[in-house]
Amino acid sequence: MKDVALHLRYESKRTDLPDDVIQTLSEAYVEISRLERERDEARRQVCKDAGILRSVYVDPDQDINEWANYIAKEKGWDCFKEENTNG
């Protein structure tokens, strides 16, 4: 999938566009980035909740975080990338 936010970021650095267009591109980049962070947080919560349920009802010895990461991988979500790189 093409990274639209990154493309907008690059385009906002152009000097051949009117200031209002550059401002719009910059604002769009900021909004897309915010929405992606919110989406990733929601996905992490879904995965963690599923990990908790599995721990309670299926396999009490299963690490919740390992299960959450597994679910994210199965769905093709990279929502744990920020968490994993910060700690």
Buried (B, 14 or more C-beta within 10 A) or exposed (E): EEEEBEEBBEBBEEEEBEEEEBEBBBEBBBEBBEEBEEEBEEBBEBBBEBBEEBBEEEEEEEEBEEBBBBBBEEEEBEBBEEBEEEE
